[in-house]
Amino acid sequence: MAPSLSHYDLVVIGAGPAGSTAATVAAAAGLRTLIVEKETFPRFRIGESLLPHGNGLLRELGVWDKVAAAGFIEKFGARFHAANGSASKEIIFANGIIPGLEKTYQVERAKFDALLLDHSRETGAEALLATAVTAVEERSDGHTLTLKSTDGDAREITAAWVIDAGGRDNLFPDEAKRRLEPEALDRRVAIYAHFEGVPREAGWRGGHTAIVRLDDGWFWTIPIDAARTSVGLVTTTSALRASGLKPEAFFNQTVARHASTRALLGDARAVIGFHVTADYSYFRESFARPRRLLAGDAAGFFDPIFSSGVYIAMHSAREAARLVVRAHREGRDLRPAEQRRYTRELKKHAGVFLKLIRAFYDNTSFSVFMCPTPPLALDRGVNSIVAGHSRLTWPIWWRFRLFLIVCRLQHLFPLVPRIPLGDRSAPAAVPAA
Ligand SMILES: Cc1cc2nc3c(=O)[nH]c(=O)nc-3n(C[C@H](O)[C@H](O)[C@H](O)COP(=O)(O)OP(=O)(O)OC[C@H]3O[C@@H](n4cnc5c(N)ncnc54)[C@H](O)[C@@H]3O)c2cc1C
């Protein structure tokens, strides 16, 4: 379907969680808003585990009741395992410092993203699917965008504002997206699929995310409906390359090598082909220009170990849309200070997760993370961050600081028992890819 107008107040590139959030906020504020999405919906996406702190955002958008009624699996926490099965730690969100973060959902993204997109349409946004934005040209009072549909039709539209929520794809040469700050973590690759037959814990714990920390990466299981579970492996690109194996064979070999992954997967089988995502940690240098903002993965993306991607994408998109709405009403560009603040605040927000991610990847600090009974209830602060509360209010701030200090000290003195990570002593038979 062609857009009904050729000029919009706001064009949003991409109908992932960031794009639909931005479009809902802008349309609710009365801006003529168009979302342009290159795929047809529903479409597969990875990133199925939500964080409880995002519930407030879903409520604010007016979509919470629809999410709650959609039949998604309830998620009350997560369980982390050492690879050899020697240690495990359960995080129950209700035990965190911040009340109101007890539960959220594990979502099949095809269904969740379609639900958010439909909601933005009901709020007043238009959506154009199966159409890619292939160029964005900046003008003094906005932008000209070139659109190309999957059946080859090309056309131009204009917009006063653009929010680029196009995720990690970069389909057009764009000054705003050129400069990157690579994250200082090892280059990693994720190999994943949906499985059936993955064993689950009994009762409400059956909705937990399970994570196994391996010596050079990690492994996840996330239940997405009664039958299917999202299962994936994150490893270093160098380990995959050195193995000489195809990604699926490497996945199978890694699962077979570790007691915890073997136990978690049982006799499960993949029901879709394996997907591979490589080199995914980066930030753009700046997220805002006078009439254009980057939101969600288009602005930056880092390791998904703590399931922060969708929450950060929606949070950034809401902030971006609020800035656009205010400046549009006042008939002006974004001020340089607003552009800087938007970038700085989002990087600060993401920085809290990054500190936790570095602790998780550090073999020594991982033992502190896994400690079942740390002093001063430090883990209750970490628990709230794992639930998505990355705004460091005092009760979380001091516990998190102390947690990071204990992690550093653990390198000098074993304050908590060390957890061995590798488990390569007794490999089981490696299934063929
Ligand atoms: C292995 C892995 C596991 C993950 N696990 C989790 C998890 O458990 N929980 C979590 O919260 N996050 C997770 N994430 C992160 C999560 O997937 C992303 O952070 C999230 O999808 C970002 O949303 P977004 O809206 O910014 O981008 P996307 O969801 O990527 O949406 C972008 C949309 O833009 C469209 N698009 C792109 N370019 C154009 C264009 N030029 N024109 C038109 N349309 C365009 C795309 O088709 C797409 O639909 C994971 C990521 C990876 C790689």
The ligand as a Gaussian input file, in Angstrom:
#p B3LYP/6-31G(d) Opt

LIG

0 1
 C       21.759000     -13.184000      19.559000
 C       20.906000     -12.107000      20.111000
 C       20.091000     -12.350000      21.209000
 C       19.301000     -11.334000      21.733000
 N       18.514000     -11.587000      22.834000
 C       17.783000     -10.583000      23.364000
 C       16.902000     -10.815000      24.459000
 O       16.766000     -11.938000      24.955000
 N       16.194000      -9.782000      24.941000
 C       16.291000      -8.512000      24.411000
 O       15.635000      -7.583000      24.919000
 N       17.083000      -8.267000      23.370000
 C       17.820000      -9.264000      22.824000
 N       18.588000      -9.027000      21.727000
 C       18.617000      -7.655000      21.204000
 C       17.369000      -7.321000      20.389000
 O       17.247000      -8.252000      19.341000
 C       17.502000      -5.928000      19.801000
 O       18.120000      -5.049000      20.720000
 C       16.136000      -5.356000      19.424000
 O       15.519000      -6.143000      18.431000
 C       16.294000      -3.927000      18.908000
 O       15.091000      -3.424000      18.424000
 P       15.093000      -2.331000      17.257000
 O       13.687000      -1.930000      17.092000
 O       16.127000      -1.311000      17.524000
 O       15.630000      -3.110000      15.979000
 P       15.034000      -4.435000      15.166000
 O       14.239000      -5.219000      16.118000
 O       16.217000      -4.989000      14.565000
 O       14.082000      -3.756000      14.127000
 C       14.580000      -2.987000      13.064000
 C       13.595000      -3.077000      11.897000
 O       14.017000      -2.160000      10.891000
 C       13.833000      -2.747000       9.608000
 N       14.726000      -2.031000       8.699000
 C       16.069000      -2.007000       8.712000
 N       16.550000      -1.179000       7.765000
 C       15.475000      -0.671000       7.120000
 C       15.334000       0.235000       6.034000
 N       16.387000       0.808000       5.432000
 N       14.089000       0.518000       5.600000
 C       12.991000      -0.036000       6.188000
 N       13.068000      -0.898000       7.234000
 C       14.312000      -1.209000       7.707000
 C       14.174000      -4.202000       9.849000
 O       13.597000      -5.042000       8.865000
 C       13.577000      -4.439000      11.238000
 O       12.236000      -4.921000      11.180000
 C       19.343000     -10.037000      21.154000
 C       20.142000      -9.801000      20.039000
 C       20.921000     -10.821000      19.517000
 C       21.767000     -10.523000      18.305000

